[in-house]
């Protein structure tokens, strides 16, 4: 499904294959598990009750990326098509899978899928330095969403 990652974070191996699918290609079980993972991280852990299912997951151009362990997603993000640019969002890793480079692998794969297009995201502000590793730069004024400071960032197209 997904192409080879140009740079594999330490500890990255065959068990961390990035899976990529449009909503229509997801099995009901996989979709359920991806949404459950996002709820576990954002709603429960970060205490941000919000409507995660905003309709954008269903858009034909949206790509869902995830990594599984033991047949269950442990890290995910979605790549949205905003017309003139792509948007990375809903980056989530299960607590017990953090520190293994899974989110880095997902972002790397999302950027490979983006090709020459500009990519934007709204980073939780404490992760600005982490996203800068991938070529993102702050692109606007910070804001607070659900009680968490965020910084808009962009990575120019090539």
Secondary structure, DSSP 8 states (H G I E B T S, - for coil): -----SS--TT--GGG-EEEE-GGGS-HHHHHHHHHHHIIIIIIIS--------SGGGSTT-EEEEEEETTEEEEEEEEEE-SSSEEEEEEEE-GGGTTSSHHHHHHHHHHHHHTTS-EEEEEEGGGHHHHHTTT-EE-S--EEETTEEEEEEEE---
